[in-house]
Amino acid sequence: MIYKIRYMILPILIMGVFVLFTSGCEKEEQEDPPIDNNGGNGNEVTKVTDVDGNEYRTVKMGELEWMAENLRTKTYSNGDSIQFLGWGEWEGQDSEAYTLCPPDYFDD
């Protein structure tokens, strides 16, 4: 009888540890840090604006300035529109265009 109880407790204990580790993990939403002049780590943070009026954060590290966000513009600097292609329409495409990821693309 003790032999059966011992083998019943082990799977329950393993499942309990598994549930404990998997239920305690939650991804926290993080906000962009405020735009200031130090970037939190000694790097200068500034912002730039595209032709559509979208503002982007940039970070200057040493002599280089990097975009801290992806571009959201739909217009070239000369005023021409950037072509939109739906998800899955990229095969055979050899010119500039943009698309949007489906809403569930990054879901687990």
C-alpha angles and dihedrals in degrees: 000000000000088000091059093046091052092054092046094052095052096061091044090051092049092049090048092053090047092051091046093054097041098044094049094059114093127159110232120219109240124203122218110264114253115269108257137144101264107047091217094274105055094277118122114243119204136156136234132196127221128216091270092055096254113147121219131190117234129191123212113212113181107313095339128085116207133193110246093196139041118262116262099183122124095190135071117232089256091060098256116135120247111237116252119219122190121236107285096020094101098093110114093005113141103168134074118285142139136223140182125239114244112261093250096044095107097037116120 
